[in-house]
Amino acid sequence: MNSLRRLDLNLLITLDVLLAEHNVTRAAERLNFSQPSVSVHLAKLREIFGDPLLLPGPRGMRPTARADALREPLRQALEALESAVSPASPFDPAASQHTWRVAASDYGESTILLPALAGLRSAAPGARLAFIESVPSGLARQAEQGEIDLALHTSEGAPSGLHRRALFTERYVLAGRAGHPRLKKPPTLAQFCELDHVMVSPDGGGFYGVTDTALAQLGLTRRVVLSVPHFLLLRSVLAATDLVAIMPLRLVDGLPALQVVEPPVAVPGFEMSMLWHERVHRDPAHQWLRDYIAASCDSPMAGQ
């Protein structure tokens, strides 16, 4: 370690070229140094290694046994260092063996990841993608520690300290089963409040949400009779019962089992974003993944 501390990169590069050329003059030309500078470097190297390294010979200089032993390990070390500090090579998805881990709720999985999946498999057939259940309170830590590469989350309430890219803005509609007798036309506010509602409560067991806040501002309440933890379960509940729900449009638009109408109360929508940590911000593979997901969300078929 003491010898290593006395070395600098220029000395190691000079030694590498000297071991290749066996000639101070030619080494100086390759390094674009003066001949005296290379001679000074060689003197320092001899002192550090405690070995003459190169000895005068009839056809230039010949390496000592110590120099011969150094040659290949030094070459490999310099090549590895060169590779480490070189600009990142362009990402080739077709040759990628990456494993990406993306944290998302069932909403994000259904509206963002699932529509992008077929294209991702085609563009990067050797890559792997893991869907990780999103735990909002742990996203920043997971991203920092490399447990996840990307998170899908609403812009509002997104953890601070992460990069963010907006994907789209979602709005709410009123949904029920196809042929629901109370949804043949959009209900009035009074009729809406009389319906039996189901809602998603990600934290479990809640019966009050953004719809209830909007109604409270009008001095009204609704009847929420069922609370479920996931949107996909909610869709199944709607198709099998006469319950209704305020649902994100992208989850129900075009589903033959469900009927969709405009709600009689304005329920604020939300913006969906991608989140990621600084550690992968400039990584070409990660940049490609982010661009691909963003482009898939811009597709005319997105959310269908």
Secondary structure, DSSP 8 states (H G I E B T S, - for coil): -HHHHH--HHHHHHHHHHHHH--HHHHHHHHT--HHHHHHHHHHHHHHHTS--EEEETTEEEE-HHHHHHHHHHHHHHHHHHHHHS------GGG---EEEEEE-HHHIIIIIHHHHHHHHHH-TT-EEEEEE--GGGHHHHHHTTS-SEEEEESTT--TTSEEEEEEEE-EEEEEETT-TT-SS---HHHHHHSEEEEE-TTSS----HHHHHHHTTT---EEEEEES-HHHHHHHHHHSS-BEEEEHHHHTT-TTEEEE--SS----EEEEEEE-GGGTT-HHHHHHHHHHHHHHHSTTTT-
